[in-house]
């Protein structure tokens, strides 16, 4: 069963692509079927673990063996990986089914479905690994698939640019992860998770000379691991690729850039908790970066107008929540939010795709509005997703996001208090921008001048069915899994897959603290309706003031502009200099161009000897014979 979970998506990817010419829907049906079977089996594995404590490490084969360097290809099933299996396969199966309708008019559907299944296999290889090398294989695999799917519409220049940007930014993070793996093998003598984690406590006081500084080994390893996580999970400073990735088809955004690949960084930090727990500096860094990311992305989402980019920045913000939860030592709470977030964020992305489908690829929410009666089912699904995201009482986001804020408060430290404050403020901003998206999309007057309202239509059943299942998860996953993931007996579930050096006790919390976030979430609904529907002129007048805040947020804190000025443009100038002076001026001039020029000159000179007269040829032959005889005589 475990082997089938991992390899069925890979088989589906190959069959779907190679069998694209058999029947019209062969690729769509085959890939969706294989991933769906994998999802069902993942649920069985997850449930078996909860009920019967059945876990294990299934070695497929010995991958690399060189001296003391041994890396197996294996399927490691423990509580942490079983949770990720459910998230990855369940969301992937629904996205595959949704794509049958969403991509119905695209001539390259088989290639798209094949890429989706290949991504699913790579992500599964990542989460079931028992060593850093297999994890790195999956890590690079999902990065490759992300590149291919963002640039799927390769005839669009913006899609190609976005794919390249995502690839390059992720290489920065991947370089950090690679250095961490090198350090682990060099000092620990192994890259196996279990052996590494067992040995980590022995290196707590180990110092190494790094770039001329004497630094703690565990801290250096954790920092580089986190740099890898920052790139993959789009944390502040390495976040710039995620909004641009919305150039890919919407199902890609739902699967890769909301529910699965971007959570790989969180998974990495939680998986490596036995290392991170021995470096307070690294944990503080994770928490601070997570806090900044949560607040930054929420503030930027307030003013964005592209429906997918708003949800993308929301994803970035929620990932920040997960990281600062891990940074304060609440790894299990981070995983709980990862689990619930996958449902409601995939629901919002696919719901946004349904809206885009109705508006014939229009993504600007300023050109929407007043279609709640035209898209009744999409309206309900988007409403449920919005309620869950904002943390409306008793929906999934309420249980997981509020738990992060509570555990940060219970940390009883300055960093924990800062994290709790940022979490509350970000929750309020999240609610504001979420309801802004919802109200401007479905309420108010119809604002699209290109498409008559009568031409908007509800999505087909094949697109709506996945939304039903995701809605169930968005509503109920928090309630049903809270006690298992973060309850008083949660240690019995997580067992050794998560390590707590100083576990946070879920003690009594003041009532005012428990109520403050839900109250702000509820207050934000009428505030948003008033500002964006009833009295939109208030904000329009604010935009026209000389205050720089609006432009600062609209331009995403000018991070991209800073990178362009600091890195991109100087690199282009330097590259242009090397290209013109180096490649063209030296290498081409004296290399292939110079040689070909000399050959051409010699050929032209030699060609002049070809006069066509017999006496000229006889003279040359006589001259050659004289030279040959002279040489033989002198010799």
C-alpha positions as CSV (number, residue, x, y, z in Angstrom):
1,X,0.0,0.0,0.0
2,X,2.8,2.4,0.9
3,X,4.6,1.7,-2.4
4,X,1.4,2.4,-4.3
5,X,0.9,5.8,-2.6
6,X,4.3,6.9,-3.8
7,X,4.5,5.4,-7.3
8,X,1.0,5.6,-8.6
9,X,1.3,9.4,-9.4
10,X,4.5,8.7,-11.2
11,X,2.9,5.9,-13.3
12,X,-0.1,8.2,-13.9
13,X,2.3,11.0,-15.1
14,X,4.0,8.7,-17.6
15,X,0.8,7.0,-18.9
16,X,-1.0,10.2,-19.1
17,X,1.6,11.9,-21.2
18,X,2.5,8.9,-23.4
19,X,-1.1,8.0,-24.0
20,X,-2.2,11.5,-24.9
21,X,-3.2,10.4,-28.4
22,X,-5.4,7.4,-27.4
23,X,-8.7,9.0,-26.5
24,X,-9.9,12.5,-25.9
25,X,-10.0,12.3,-22.0
26,X,-7.5,9.5,-21.5
27,X,-4.8,11.7,-19.9
28,X,-7.2,13.5,-17.6
29,X,-9.0,10.4,-16.5
30,X,-5.9,8.2,-16.0
31,X,-3.9,10.8,-14.0
32,X,-6.9,11.7,-11.9
33,X,-7.6,8.0,-11.2
34,X,-4.1,7.1,-10.1
35,X,-3.8,10.1,-7.8
36,X,-7.2,9.5,-6.3
37,X,-6.3,5.9,-5.5
38,X,-3.1,7.2,-3.9
39,X,-5.3,9.7,-1.8
40,X,-7.6,6.9,-0.6
41,X,-4.6,4.8,0.4
42,X,-3.1,7.7,2.2
43,X,-6.2,8.2,4.3
44,X,-6.0,4.5,5.3
45,X,-2.4,4.9,6.3
46,X,-3.2,8.0,8.4
47,X,-6.1,6.3,10.0
48,X,-4.1,3.1,10.7
49,X,-1.5,5.2,12.5
50,X,-4.1,6.9,14.7
51,X,-6.1,3.8,15.6
52,X,-3.5,1.0,15.5
53,X,-0.1,2.9,15.8
54,X,1.1,1.2,12.5
55,X,4.1,3.0,11.2
56,X,7.4,1.8,9.6
57,X,10.3,2.5,7.3
58,X,10.1,0.6,4.0
59,X,13.4,0.6,2.2
60,X,12.9,0.3,-1.6
61,X,16.6,-0.1,-2.5
62,X,20.1,1.1,-1.5
63,X,20.5,4.2,-3.6
64,X,24.1,5.3,-3.0
65,X,26.9,3.5,-1.0
66,X,30.3,5.0,-1.1
67,X,32.5,4.5,2.0
68,X,30.6,5.6,5.0
69,X,28.2,7.6,2.8
70,X,25.0,5.5,2.5
71,X,21.6,6.8,1.3
72,X,18.6,4.6,0.7
73,X,15.5,5.2,-1.3
74,X,12.8,4.5,1.2
75,X,9.2,5.2,2.3
76,X,9.3,6.4,5.9
77,X,5.8,6.4,7.4
78,X,5.5,8.2,10.8
79,X,2.9,10.5,12.2
80,X,4.4,13.6,10.5
81,X,4.8,12.0,7.1
82,X,1.3,10.4,7.3
83,X,-0.3,13.9,7.8
84,X,1.6,15.2,4.8
85,X,0.6,12.3,2.7
86,X,-3.1,13.1,3.3
87,X,-2.6,16.8,2.6
88,X,-0.6,16.2,-0.6
89,X,-2.6,13.4,-2.2
90,X,-6.1,14.6,-1.2
91,X,-5.6,18.1,-2.5
92,X,-3.8,16.8,-5.6
93,X,-6.6,14.4,-6.4
94,X,-9.2,17.2,-6.2
95,X,-7.1,19.6,-8.2
96,X,-6.6,16.9,-10.9
97,X,-10.4,16.5,-11.1
98,X,-11.0,20.2,-11.1
99,X,-8.5,20.6,-14.0
100,X,-10.5,18.4,-16.2
101,X,-13.1,21.2,-16.4
102,X,-10.8,24.2,-16.0
103,X,-8.4,23.2,-18.7
104,X,-11.0,21.7,-21.0
105,X,-10.3,24.2,-23.9
106,X,-6.5,24.0,-23.6
107,X,-4.8,22.0,-26.4
108,X,-2.0,20.8,-24.1
109,X,-4.1,19.2,-21.4
110,X,-2.1,15.9,-21.3
111,X,1.1,17.7,-20.7
112,X,-0.5,19.8,-17.9
113,X,-2.0,16.7,-16.2
114,X,1.3,14.9,-16.5
115,X,3.2,17.7,-14.9
116,X,0.6,17.8,-12.0
117,X,1.1,14.1,-11.4
118,X,4.9,14.4,-11.6
119,X,4.8,17.1,-9.0
120,X,2.7,14.9,-6.7
121,X,5.2,12.1,-7.0
122,X,8.1,14.6,-6.2
123,X,6.3,16.0,-3.2
124,X,5.5,12.5,-1.9
125,X,9.2,11.5,-2.3
126,X,10.1,14.5,-0.2
127,X,7.8,13.9,2.7
128,X,8.4,10.1,3.0
129,X,12.2,10.4,2.9
130,X,14.3,9.1,5.8
131,X,17.4,10.9,4.7
132,X,18.4,14.4,3.5
133,X,19.5,13.2,0.0
134,X,16.1,11.8,-0.8
135,X,14.5,14.9,0.7
136,X,16.7,17.0,-1.6
137,X,15.7,14.9,-4.6
138,X,12.0,15.6,-3.9
139,X,12.9,19.2,-3.0
140,X,14.4,19.8,-6.4
141,X,11.7,17.8,-8.1
142,X,8.9,20.0,-6.9
143,X,11.0,23.0,-7.8
144,X,11.3,21.7,-11.4
145,X,7.6,21.0,-11.6
146,X,6.8,24.4,-10.2
147,X,9.0,26.0,-13.0
148,X,7.3,23.9,-15.7
149,X,3.8,24.6,-14.5
150,X,4.2,28.4,-13.8
151,X,5.5,28.7,-17.4
152,X,3.0,26.2,-18.8
153,X,1.6,28.9,-21.1
154,X,5.1,29.4,-22.5
155,X,3.9,31.8,-25.3
156,X,3.2,34.4,-22.6
157,X,6.3,36.4,-21.8
158,X,5.0,37.2,-18.3
159,X,4.6,33.4,-17.6
160,X,8.1,32.7,-18.8
161,X,9.5,35.5,-16.7
162,X,7.6,34.4,-13.6
163,X,8.9,30.8,-14.1
164,X,12.5,31.9,-14.4
165,X,12.1,34.2,-11.3
166,X,10.7,31.4,-9.2
167,X,13.5,29.1,-10.4
168,X,16.3,31.5,-9.6
169,X,14.9,32.7,-6.2
170,X,14.4,29.0,-5.1
171,X,18.0,28.3,-6.1
172,X,19.2,30.7,-3.4
173,X,17.2,28.8,-0.8
174,X,18.3,25.4,-2.2
175,X,21.9,26.4,-2.0
176,X,21.4,27.1,1.7
177,X,19.8,23.6,2.1
178,X,22.7,22.0,0.2
179,X,25.3,23.6,2.5
180,X,23.4,22.4,5.5
181,X,23.4,18.8,4.2
182,X,27.1,19.0,3.5
183,X,27.8,20.2,7.0
184,X,25.7,17.5,8.5
185,X,27.5,14.8,6.6
186,X,30.9,16.3,7.2
187,X,30.5,16.5,11.0
188,X,27.9,13.9,11.7
189,X,29.1,11.3,9.3
190,X,25.6,10.5,8.1
191,X,22.6,12.0,6.3
192,X,20.1,9.6,7.7
193,X,17.4,11.5,9.8
194,X,17.4,9.1,12.7
195,X,21.1,8.9,13.1
196,X,21.5,12.7,12.6
197,X,18.9,13.5,15.2
198,X,20.3,11.1,17.7
199,X,23.8,12.6,17.4
200,X,22.7,16.3,17.4
201,X,22.8,16.6,21.2
202,X,26.5,15.6,21.1
203,X,27.4,18.7,19.0
204,X,25.6,21.3,21.1
205,X,28.9,22.9,22.2
206,X,30.7,22.3,19.0
207,X,32.3,25.4,17.5
208,X,33.6,25.7,13.9
209,X,35.5,28.4,12.0
210,X,33.0,29.7,9.4
211,X,34.1,32.6,7.1
212,X,36.6,33.7,9.7
213,X,34.2,33.6,12.7
214,X,34.0,31.0,15.4
215,X,30.3,29.9,15.4
216,X,28.2,27.2,16.9
217,X,27.8,24.2,14.5
218,X,24.2,23.4,15.3
219,X,23.3,27.1,14.8
220,X,25.0,27.3,11.4
221,X,23.3,24.1,10.2
222,X,19.9,25.3,11.4
223,X,20.3,28.7,9.8
224,X,21.2,27.1,6.4
225,X,18.3,24.7,6.8
226,X,16.0,27.6,7.4
227,X,17.4,29.5,4.3
228,X,16.3,26.5,2.3
229,X,12.9,26.7,4.0
230,X,12.6,30.4,3.3
231,X,13.0,30.0,-0.4
232,X,10.6,27.1,-0.8
233,X,8.0,28.6,1.6
234,X,8.3,32.2,0.2
235,X,9.3,33.9,3.5
236,X,10.2,37.6,3.6
237,X,13.1,38.5,1.3
238,X,12.8,35.3,-0.6
239,X,9.0,35.7,-1.1
240,X,9.1,37.7,-4.4
241,X,8.6,34.7,-6.6
242,X,5.2,33.5,-5.2
243,X,2.9,36.4,-6.3
244,X,4.4,36.3,-9.8
245,X,3.8,32.5,-9.9
246,X,0.1,33.3,-10.3
247,X,0.8,33.5,-14.0
248,X,0.4,29.8,-14.1
249,X,-3.0,28.1,-14.4
250,X,-5.2,28.4,-11.3
251,X,-5.1,24.7,-10.5
252,X,-1.3,25.0,-10.2
253,X,-1.7,27.9,-7.8
254,X,-4.1,25.8,-5.6
255,X,-1.9,22.6,-5.6
256,X,1.6,23.9,-5.6
257,X,1.5,27.5,-4.3
258,X,-1.1,27.2,-1.6
259,X,-1.4,23.7,-0.2
260,X,1.7,21.6,-0.8
261,X,5.0,22.8,-2.2
262,X,5.1,26.0,-0.2
263,X,4.5,24.1,3.0
264,X,7.7,22.0,2.3
265,X,9.7,24.6,4.2
266,X,7.5,24.3,7.3
267,X,7.7,20.5,7.0
268,X,11.5,20.7,6.9
269,X,11.8,22.8,10.0
270,X,9.3,20.5,11.9
271,X,11.1,17.4,10.7
272,X,14.4,18.8,11.9
273,X,13.0,19.9,15.3
274,X,15.6,17.6,17.0
275,X,18.3,19.9,15.6
276,X,16.5,23.3,15.9
277,X,15.7,22.7,19.6
278,X,19.4,22.9,20.4
279,X,19.8,26.4,18.9
280,X,17.8,29.2,20.4
281,X,19.2,31.7,18.0
282,X,17.9,29.7,15.0
283,X,14.5,29.3,16.6
284,X,14.4,33.1,17.3
285,X,15.4,33.7,13.6
286,X,12.5,31.4,12.4
287,X,10.0,33.2,14.7
288,X,11.2,36.8,13.7
289,X,11.2,36.0,9.9
290,X,7.7,34.3,10.3
291,X,6.3,37.4,12.1
292,X,7.7,39.8,9.5
293,X,6.3,37.7,6.7
294,X,2.9,37.3,8.2
295,X,2.5,41.1,8.7
296,X,4.2,42.1,5.5
297,X,2.1,39.8,3.2
298,X,-1.2,40.7,5.0
299,X,-0.5,44.5,4.6
300,X,0.3,44.1,0.9
301,X,-2.8,42.0,0.3
302,X,-4.9,44.9,1.5
303,X,-4.4,46.9,-1.7
304,X,-3.8,44.2,-4.4
305,X,-6.5,44.0,-7.2
306,X,-5.6,40.7,-8.9
307,X,-7.8,38.0,-7.2
308,X,-5.1,35.3,-7.4
309,X,-2.4,37.6,-6.1
310,X,-4.5,38.5,-3.1
311,X,-4.9,34.8,-2.2
312,X,-1.2,34.3,-2.9
313,X,-0.1,37.0,-0.4
314,X,-2.6,35.4,2.0
315,X,-0.7,32.1,1.6
316,X,2.5,33.9,2.2
317,X,1.1,35.4,5.4
318,X,-0.3,32.1,6.7
319,X,3.0,30.5,6.1
320,X,4.5,33.2,8.3
321,X,2.1,32.0,11.0
322,X,3.3,28.5,10.7
323,X,7.0,29.5,10.9
324,X,6.6,31.7,14.0
325,X,4.7,28.9,15.6
326,X,7.6,26.6,15.0
327,X,10.0,29.4,16.1
328,X,8.3,29.5,19.6
329,X,8.6,25.7,19.8
330,X,5.0,24.9,18.9
331,X,5.8,22.6,16.0
332,X,2.6,20.5,16.4
333,X,0.5,23.7,16.2
334,X,2.4,24.7,13.0
335,X,1.5,21.3,11.5
336,X,-2.1,21.7,12.6
337,X,-2.4,25.0,10.8
338,X,-0.6,23.5,7.8
339,X,-3.2,20.8,7.7
340,X,-6.3,23.0,8.0
341,X,-4.8,25.7,5.8
342,X,-4.5,23.2,2.9
343,X,-8.2,22.8,2.8
344,X,-9.5,26.4,3.0
345,X,-6.7,27.9,0.9
346,X,-7.1,25.3,-1.9
347,X,-10.8,26.0,-1.7
348,X,-10.2,29.8,-2.1
349,X,-7.8,29.3,-5.1
350,X,-10.2,26.9,-6.9
351,X,-13.1,29.2,-6.0
352,X,-11.1,32.1,-7.5
353,X,-10.5,29.9,-10.6
354,X,-14.3,29.4,-10.9
355,X,-14.8,33.2,-10.8
356,X,-12.1,33.7,-13.4
357,X,-13.7,31.0,-15.5
358,X,-17.0,32.8,-15.3
359,X,-15.5,36.2,-16.2
360,X,-13.6,34.7,-19.2
361,X,-10.1,35.0,-17.6
362,X,-10.7,38.4,-16.0
363,X,-8.7,38.5,-12.7
364,X,-9.1,42.2,-11.6
365,X,-11.7,42.4,-8.7
366,X,-12.4,46.0,-9.7
367,X,-14.0,44.6,-12.9
368,X,-16.3,42.2,-11.0
369,X,-19.1,42.6,-8.5
370,X,-22.8,41.8,-8.3
371,X,-22.7,38.2,-9.5
372,X,-23.7,36.3,-6.3
373,X,-27.0,35.3,-8.0
374,X,-25.2,34.3,-11.2
375,X,-22.6,32.1,-9.4
376,X,-24.6,30.8,-6.4
377,X,-22.5,27.7,-5.7
378,X,-19.2,29.5,-6.2
379,X,-20.5,32.2,-3.9
380,X,-21.2,29.7,-1.1
381,X,-17.8,28.0,-1.4
382,X,-15.9,31.2,-1.5
383,X,-17.9,32.4,1.6
384,X,-16.9,29.2,3.5
385,X,-13.3,29.6,2.5
386,X,-13.2,33.2,3.5
387,X,-14.8,32.4,6.9
388,X,-12.3,29.6,7.5
389,X,-9.3,31.8,6.5
390,X,-10.3,34.7,8.7
391,X,-10.7,32.4,11.7
392,X,-14.5,32.7,12.1
393,X,-15.6,30.9,15.3
394,X,-15.8,27.1,15.0
395,X,-14.4,26.8,11.5
396,X,-11.0,25.2,10.8
397,X,-9.0,28.4,10.7
398,X,-10.4,29.5,14.1
399,X,-9.0,26.4,15.8
400,X,-5.6,26.4,14.2
401,X,-4.7,30.0,13.8
402,X,-6.0,31.0,17.2
403,X,-4.0,28.1,18.6
404,X,-0.8,29.6,17.2
405,X,-1.5,32.9,18.9
406,X,-2.4,31.2,22.2
407,X,0.8,29.1,22.2
408,X,2.9,32.1,21.4
409,X,1.3,33.9,24.4
410,X,1.9,30.8,26.6
411,X,5.6,30.9,25.6
412,X,5.8,33.6,28.3
413,X,8.8,35.3,26.7
414,X,9.3,38.7,25.0
415,X,9.5,36.9,21.6
416,X,6.3,35.0,22.4
417,X,4.5,38.2,23.3
418,X,5.6,39.9,20.2
419,X,4.5,36.9,18.1
420,X,1.1,36.9,19.8
421,X,0.7,40.6,19.1
422,X,1.7,40.3,15.5
423,X,-0.6,37.3,15.1
424,X,-3.6,39.2,16.4
425,X,-2.9,42.2,14.2
426,X,-2.3,40.0,11.2
427,X,-5.6,38.2,11.9
428,X,-7.4,41.5,11.7
429,X,-5.7,42.5,8.5
430,X,-6.4,39.0,7.0
431,X,-10.1,39.5,7.7
432,X,-10.1,42.9,6.1
433,X,-8.5,41.9,2.8
434,X,-10.4,38.6,2.7
435,X,-13.8,40.3,3.0
436,X,-12.6,43.0,0.5
437,X,-12.0,40.3,-2.0
438,X,-15.3,38.6,-1.3
439,X,-17.5,41.7,-1.3
440,X,-15.9,43.3,-4.4
441,X,-16.2,40.0,-6.3
442,X,-19.8,39.1,-5.5
443,X,-21.5,42.2,-4.0
444,X,-22.1,45.8,-5.1
445,X,-22.7,46.8,-8.7
446,X,-21.5,44.9,-11.7
447,X,-18.4,46.6,-13.0
448,X,-17.2,44.7,-16.0
449,X,-17.6,46.7,-19.2
450,X,-16.4,44.0,-21.6
451,X,-18.5,41.1,-20.6
452,X,-22.3,41.5,-20.1
453,X,-23.5,40.0,-16.8
454,X,-25.8,37.6,-18.7
455,X,-22.7,36.0,-20.2
456,X,-21.2,35.1,-16.8
457,X,-22.1,31.5,-15.8
458,X,-21.6,29.0,-13.0
459,X,-18.8,26.4,-13.4
460,X,-19.5,22.9,-14.6
461,X,-20.1,20.1,-12.1
462,X,-16.6,18.6,-12.6
463,X,-15.2,21.9,-11.2
464,X,-17.7,22.3,-8.4
465,X,-17.4,18.8,-7.0
466,X,-13.9,19.2,-5.7
467,X,-15.0,22.4,-4.0
468,X,-17.6,20.5,-2.0
469,X,-15.0,18.2,-0.5
470,X,-12.6,21.1,0.2
471,X,-15.5,22.9,1.9
472,X,-16.1,20.0,4.2
473,X,-12.4,20.1,5.2
474,X,-12.4,23.9,5.6
475,X,-15.4,23.7,8.0
476,X,-14.7,20.6,10.0
477,X,-11.0,19.7,9.9
478,X,-10.2,22.0,12.8
479,X,-12.9,20.7,15.1
480,X,-12.3,17.0,14.5
481,X,-8.5,17.0,14.5
482,X,-7.7,19.6,17.2
483,X,-7.5,17.1,20.1
484,X,-5.3,14.7,18.0
485,X,-2.9,17.3,16.8
486,X,-2.6,19.8,19.7
487,X,-4.6,18.4,22.5
488,X,-3.2,17.3,25.9
489,X,-2.6,13.8,24.5
490,X,-1.1,15.0,21.2
491,X,2.3,13.6,22.2
492,X,0.8,10.1,21.9
493,X,0.0,10.9,18.2
494,X,3.2,12.7,17.2
495,X,5.5,10.3,19.2
496,X,9.1,10.8,18.1
497,X,8.4,12.5,14.8
498,X,8.4,15.9,16.6
499,X,11.0,16.6,19.3
500,X,10.2,19.0,22.2
501,X,13.1,20.1,24.4
502,X,11.0,22.6,26.3
503,X,7.4,21.8,25.5
504,X,4.8,24.6,26.0
505,X,2.1,23.6,28.4
506,X,-1.4,24.6,27.3
507,X,-2.3,26.2,30.6
508,X,-5.2,28.5,31.5
509,X,-5.4,31.6,29.2
510,X,-7.2,34.9,30.2
511,X,-10.7,35.2,28.8
512,X,-9.9,38.6,27.3
513,X,-7.0,37.1,25.3
514,X,-9.2,34.3,24.0
515,X,-11.9,36.7,22.9
516,X,-9.8,39.5,21.3
517,X,-9.1,37.7,18.0
518,X,-12.6,36.4,17.3
519,X,-14.0,39.9,18.2
520,X,-11.7,41.6,15.8
521,X,-12.6,39.0,13.1
522,X,-16.3,39.7,13.6
523,X,-15.9,43.5,13.7
524,X,-14.0,43.4,10.4
525,X,-17.0,42.1,8.4
526,X,-19.2,45.2,8.8
527,X,-16.2,47.5,8.5
528,X,-15.2,45.9,5.2
529,X,-18.7,46.0,3.8
530,X,-19.0,49.7,4.8
531,X,-15.7,50.7,3.3
532,X,-15.7,48.6,0.1
533,X,-19.5,48.5,-0.8
534,X,-21.4,51.2,1.0
535,X,-18.9,54.1,1.1
536,X,-16.0,53.2,-1.3
537,X,-15.3,56.9,-1.8
538,X,-13.7,57.1,1.7
539,X,-10.8,54.9,0.6
540,X,-10.6,56.5,-2.8
541,X,-10.1,59.9,-1.2
542,X,-7.5,58.4,1.1
543,X,-5.6,57.1,-2.0
544,X,-5.5,60.6,-3.5
545,X,-3.9,62.1,-0.4
546,X,-0.1,62.7,-0.4
547,X,0.4,60.0,2.2
548,X,2.9,57.4,0.8
549,X,1.3,54.5,2.6
550,X,-1.0,53.4,-0.2
551,X,1.8,53.4,-2.8
552,X,4.2,51.7,-0.4
553,X,1.8,48.8,0.0
554,X,0.8,48.8,-3.6
555,X,4.4,48.4,-4.6
556,X,4.9,45.6,-2.1
557,X,7.2,47.5,0.2
558,X,9.4,48.2,-2.8
559,X,11.3,44.9,-2.3
560,X,11.3,44.0,-6.0
561,X,12.5,47.5,-6.9
562,X,15.3,47.2,-4.3
563,X,16.4,43.9,-5.8
564,X,16.3,45.3,-9.3
565,X,18.5,48.2,-8.3
566,X,20.8,46.3,-6.1
567,X,21.2,42.9,-7.8
568,X,19.3,42.6,-11.1
569,X,20.4,45.7,-13.0
570,X,24.1,45.6,-11.9
571,X,24.1,41.9,-12.9
572,X,22.7,42.7,-16.3
573,X,25.3,45.5,-16.8
574,X,28.1,43.2,-15.7
575,X,26.8,40.5,-17.9
576,X,26.5,42.9,-20.9
577,X,30.1,44.0,-20.2
578,X,31.4,40.4,-20.2
579,X,29.3,39.6,-23.2
580,X,30.5,42.5,-25.4
581,X,34.1,42.8,-24.2
582,X,34.7,39.2,-23.2
583,X,32.6,36.9,-25.5
584,X,32.4,39.1,-28.6
585,X,35.6,41.2,-28.2
586,X,38.0,38.5,-27.1
587,X,36.7,34.9,-27.4
588,X,34.7,35.3,-30.6
589,X,37.2,37.7,-32.2
590,X,40.2,35.5,-31.6
591,X,38.4,32.3,-31.5
592,X,35.8,31.0,-34.0
593,X,35.3,34.3,-35.8
594,X,39.1,34.9,-36.0
595,X,39.9,31.4,-37.2
596,X,37.1,31.5,-39.8
597,X,38.3,34.9,-41.0
598,X,41.9,33.6,-41.5
599,X,40.6,30.5,-43.3
600,X,38.5,32.7,-45.6
601,X,41.6,34.9,-46.4
602,X,43.7,31.9,-47.2
603,X,40.9,30.4,-49.3
604,X,40.6,33.6,-51.3
605,X,44.3,33.8,-51.9
606,X,44.5,30.1,-52.9
607,X,41.5,30.5,-55.2
608,X,43.4,33.1,-57.3
609,X,45.7,30.3,-58.3
610,X,42.9,28.5,-60.0
611,X,43.2,30.4,-63.4
612,X,42.0,27.5,-65.7
613,X,45.1,27.7,-67.9
614,X,47.2,24.5,-68.4
615,X,50.6,26.4,-68.4
616,X,49.8,27.9,-65.0
617,X,49.1,24.4,-63.5
618,X,52.2,23.0,-65.3
619,X,54.3,25.8,-63.8
620,X,52.9,25.1,-60.3
621,X,53.6,21.4,-60.7
622,X,57.2,22.1,-61.9
623,X,57.7,24.5,-59.0
624,X,56.5,21.8,-56.5
625,X,58.7,19.2,-58.1
626,X,61.7,21.5,-57.9
627,X,61.1,22.1,-54.2
628,X,60.7,18.3,-53.6
629,X,63.9,17.5,-55.4
630,X,65.8,20.2,-53.5
631,X,64.6,18.8,-50.2
632,X,65.6,15.3,-51.1
633,X,69.1,16.4,-52.3
634,X,69.8,18.5,-49.2
635,X,68.5,15.7,-47.0
